[in-house]
Amino acid sequence: KWTEAVTAYDAKKMSYTYGITSPLPGAFGSIEPTSFACTLSVEPVSKQRCKLSIGATYYSSAPDALPPIADMYKSWSEAIIEAAKKQKSSSCVIA
Protein backbone atom coordinates (compact mmCIF):
# COMPACT_ATOMS: atom_id res chain seq x y z
CA LYS A 1 0.00 0.00 0.00
CA TRP A 2 0.99 3.63 -0.47
CA THR A 3 -0.48 7.00 0.34
CA GLU A 4 -1.34 9.99 -1.80
CA ALA A 5 -2.32 13.59 -1.13
CA VAL A 6 -4.16 16.11 -3.28
CA THR A 7 -1.81 19.04 -3.85
CA ALA A 8 -4.03 21.19 -6.08
CA TYR A 9 -7.77 21.24 -6.80
CA ASP A 10 -9.76 23.56 -9.03
CA ALA A 11 -13.46 22.69 -9.33
CA LYS A 12 -14.13 25.45 -11.85
CA LYS A 13 -11.35 24.24 -14.17
CA MET A 14 -12.26 20.61 -13.40
CA SER A 15 -8.73 19.56 -12.51
CA TYR A 16 -6.73 18.23 -9.62
CA THR A 17 -3.17 17.15 -8.92
CA TYR A 18 -1.98 14.62 -6.39
CA GLY A 19 1.37 13.49 -5.12
CA ILE A 20 2.72 10.34 -3.52
CA THR A 21 3.47 10.59 0.19
CA SER A 22 5.02 7.16 0.79
CA PRO A 23 7.18 4.70 -1.15
CA LEU A 24 5.45 2.87 -3.98
CA PRO A 25 5.33 -0.95 -3.96
CA GLY A 26 6.77 -3.50 -6.33
CA ALA A 27 7.82 -2.49 -9.82
CA PHE A 28 6.99 1.16 -9.10
CA GLY A 29 9.41 1.27 -6.15
CA SER A 30 12.08 3.08 -8.16
CA ILE A 31 9.91 6.21 -8.38
CA GLU A 32 10.98 8.88 -5.91
CA PRO A 33 7.74 9.74 -4.04
CA THR A 34 8.56 13.42 -3.57
CA SER A 35 9.11 13.83 -7.32
CA PHE A 36 5.74 12.41 -8.35
CA ALA A 37 2.86 14.62 -9.47
CA CYS A 38 -0.19 13.41 -11.39
CA THR A 39 -2.76 15.79 -12.86
CA LEU A 40 -6.22 14.88 -14.07
CA SER A 41 -8.37 17.39 -15.92
CA VAL A 42 -11.61 17.48 -17.86
CA GLU A 43 -12.02 20.10 -20.56
CA PRO A 44 -15.26 20.77 -22.43
CA VAL A 45 -14.65 20.52 -26.18
CA SER A 46 -18.24 21.22 -27.18
CA LYS A 47 -21.71 20.92 -25.64
CA GLN A 48 -21.59 17.25 -26.51
CA ARG A 49 -18.01 16.21 -25.70
CA CYS A 50 -15.24 16.52 -23.12
CA LYS A 51 -11.54 15.79 -23.18
CA LEU A 52 -10.12 13.83 -20.23
CA SER A 53 -6.38 14.28 -19.68
CA ILE A 54 -4.17 12.41 -17.24
CA GLY A 55 -0.44 12.96 -16.98
CA ALA A 56 2.35 12.44 -14.49
CA THR A 57 5.87 13.63 -13.89
CA TYR A 58 8.33 11.79 -11.68
CA TYR A 59 11.94 10.75 -11.22
CA SER A 60 12.82 7.05 -11.30
CA SER A 61 16.22 5.55 -10.60
CA ALA A 62 15.30 2.70 -12.98
CA PRO A 63 12.88 4.06 -15.60
CA ASP A 64 13.41 1.15 -17.99
CA ALA A 65 12.19 -1.28 -15.32
CA LEU A 66 8.85 0.49 -14.78
CA PRO A 67 5.69 -1.15 -16.10
CA PRO A 68 3.79 0.79 -18.79
CA ILE A 69 2.22 3.63 -16.82
CA ALA A 70 0.02 4.53 -19.80
CA ASP A 71 -1.79 1.19 -19.34
CA MET A 72 -2.57 2.08 -15.73
CA TYR A 73 -3.93 5.49 -16.72
CA LYS A 74 -5.95 3.96 -19.55
CA SER A 75 -7.89 1.75 -17.15
CA TRP A 76 -8.28 4.67 -14.73
CA SER A 77 -9.66 6.93 -17.48
CA GLU A 78 -12.04 4.21 -18.66
CA ALA A 79 -13.42 3.92 -15.10
CA ILE A 80 -13.84 7.71 -14.89
CA ILE A 81 -15.65 7.79 -18.23
CA GLU A 82 -18.03 5.03 -17.13
CA ALA A 83 -18.77 6.87 -13.88
CA ALA A 84 -19.35 10.15 -15.75
CA LYS A 85 -21.80 8.49 -18.13
CA LYS A 86 -23.95 7.57 -15.12
CA GLN A 87 -24.08 11.18 -13.88
CA LYS A 88 -27.15 13.01 -15.10
CA SER A 89 -25.81 16.37 -13.97
CA SER A 90 -22.65 16.36 -16.10
CA SER A 91 -21.89 19.60 -17.86
CA CYS A 92 -20.92 17.65 -20.95
CA VAL A 93 -21.43 14.17 -22.28
CA ILE A 94 -18.48 11.81 -22.53
CA ALA A 95 -18.88 9.66 -25.59
C-alpha positions as CSV (number, residue, x, y, z in Angstrom):
1,K,0.0,0.0,0.0
2,W,1.0,3.6,-0.5
3,T,-0.5,7.0,0.3
4,E,-1.3,10.0,-1.8
5,A,-2.3,13.6,-1.1
6,V,-4.2,16.1,-3.3
7,T,-1.8,19.0,-3.9
8,A,-4.0,21.2,-6.1
9,Y,-7.8,21.2,-6.8
10,D,-9.8,23.6,-9.0
11,A,-13.5,22.7,-9.3
12,K,-14.1,25.5,-11.9
13,K,-11.3,24.2,-14.2
14,M,-12.3,20.6,-13.4
15,S,-8.7,19.6,-12.5
16,Y,-6.7,18.2,-9.6
17,T,-3.2,17.2,-8.9
18,Y,-2.0,14.6,-6.4
19,G,1.4,13.5,-5.1
20,I,2.7,10.3,-3.5
21,T,3.5,10.6,0.2
22,S,5.0,7.2,0.8
23,P,7.2,4.7,-1.2
24,L,5.4,2.9,-4.0
25,P,5.3,-0.9,-4.0
26,G,6.8,-3.5,-6.3
27,A,7.8,-2.5,-9.8
28,F,7.0,1.2,-9.1
29,G,9.4,1.3,-6.2
30,S,12.1,3.1,-8.2
31,I,9.9,6.2,-8.4
32,E,11.0,8.9,-5.9
33,P,7.7,9.7,-4.0
34,T,8.6,13.4,-3.6
35,S,9.1,13.8,-7.3
36,F,5.7,12.4,-8.3
37,A,2.9,14.6,-9.5
38,C,-0.2,13.4,-11.4
39,T,-2.8,15.8,-12.9
40,L,-6.2,14.9,-14.1
41,S,-8.4,17.4,-15.9
42,V,-11.6,17.5,-17.9
43,E,-12.0,20.1,-20.6
44,P,-15.3,20.8,-22.4
45,V,-14.6,20.5,-26.2
46,S,-18.2,21.2,-27.2
47,K,-21.7,20.9,-25.6
48,Q,-21.6,17.2,-26.5
49,R,-18.0,16.2,-25.7
50,C,-15.2,16.5,-23.1
51,K,-11.5,15.8,-23.2
52,L,-10.1,13.8,-20.2
53,S,-6.4,14.3,-19.7
54,I,-4.2,12.4,-17.2
55,G,-0.4,13.0,-17.0
56,A,2.3,12.4,-14.5
57,T,5.9,13.6,-13.9
58,Y,8.3,11.8,-11.7
59,Y,11.9,10.7,-11.2
60,S,12.8,7.1,-11.3
61,S,16.2,5.5,-10.6
62,A,15.3,2.7,-13.0
63,P,12.9,4.1,-15.6
64,D,13.4,1.1,-18.0
65,A,12.2,-1.3,-15.3
66,L,8.9,0.5,-14.8
67,P,5.7,-1.1,-16.1
68,P,3.8,0.8,-18.8
69,I,2.2,3.6,-16.8
70,A,0.0,4.5,-19.8
71,D,-1.8,1.2,-19.3
72,M,-2.6,2.1,-15.7
73,Y,-3.9,5.5,-16.7
74,K,-5.9,4.0,-19.6
75,S,-7.9,1.7,-17.1
76,W,-8.3,4.7,-14.7
77,S,-9.7,6.9,-17.5
78,E,-12.0,4.2,-18.7
79,A,-13.4,3.9,-15.1
80,I,-13.8,7.7,-14.9
81,I,-15.7,7.8,-18.2
82,E,-18.0,5.0,-17.1
83,A,-18.8,6.9,-13.9
84,A,-19.3,10.2,-15.7
85,K,-21.8,8.5,-18.1
86,K,-23.9,7.6,-15.1
87,Q,-24.1,11.2,-13.9
88,K,-27.2,13.0,-15.1
89,S,-25.8,16.4,-14.0
90,S,-22.6,16.4,-16.1
91,S,-21.9,19.6,-17.9
92,C,-20.9,17.6,-21.0
93,V,-21.4,14.2,-22.3
94,I,-18.5,11.8,-22.5
95,A,-18.9,9.7,-25.6
